[in-house]
């Protein structure tokens, strides 16, 4: 295991954060508060997170945005996406070699009451398109809810440090993607009729105009 942590970046600030231990295949590794499992593994020199169940091909980070399943690992006995899951002190992480084996459940899961929220418009996805739509709906006074499975707004923009080109009015030419995400987020926040649920996954869209979502794991 090496030390490949980025300590300086030409564009992004690198903050000093408290460190703690977690375990990869039983071996202690260091992580920083707020890091994902993938970031902590990469910082420790781990590039292969597991192997495909069909041909044994090595797997690791691919999209780095939670859209694929190339970075699946077992964390404390559960299959998770390493690029999306924060690493925790003492967490035990194992490679995903083949298909996961889920733990046996011998008790009936606790059932919670299902909350129903009515809105005039539901936007699935808080990327640039979703945020732009919400801004227009906000101006029109439409009660709107955005749901996004990430921990922050912006979608792919939060991964883009390059400056955009083209029309300044149409696509923020000369502005970095990460800064465009911030601009759109700030504009959305101005509208009281636009609500945002982060860490929320849309599970199903039903014919009776209802959408089932999983919010904060519930």
C-alpha positions, 0 to 999 in steps of 0.5 A: 500500500502506498500514499497516493493522496492528492495534497495540492490541486491547481484548481480545487482546494484540498482541505485537511480533515481528521483521519481514521482507520478502516480495513481493506481485506483485513489490512488497516488503511487510512481515510479522511473524514468525508471521503468515499470508499473509492477515494480512500482505496485509491489514496492507499494504492488500491486500483482493483476493487473486485472481479466480474462474475462472468469472466473474472475481469478486474473492476474498479472506478469507471464513472465515479458518479454512481451511474454504473456498478464497476466499483462495487465492494462489500462494506460491513457485509453489504454490497455498495458502490465505492464511489458513492458510499462514505467510508466510516471509522472501522469499516471493513471493506472486501473486494466484490469477487463475483456476485455478492452473498447477502446476509441471512435475515431471520426477522421480519423487517420493520415496516414504516408508514409511507409518506405521501407528498403532493406536488405540481411537478416532480423532477427526477435528477438534479443535474444541469437540466433538472436545475434549469427546469426547476428555475423556470418552474420557480419563476412561474410559481409552480410547486416543484420537487427535485429528487436526486440520488447524490449528496449535492446538486449539479450532476455531472457538472460537479466533476468538471473543472474545465471551462465551458466554451460557446455562448456566454448566455446559453452555456456559461462560456468561460465558466468551470463546470463546478462553478456552473453547478454552484450558480444553478444551485444558488438560483434554485435556492431563491424559490420557496416553491422549489424543494430539493431532496438529496440522497433520494432515489426514484424507484418506480413511476406508476400509471396513477401518476405516483412515483415511489422514492427512497429518501435517505435509505427510508 
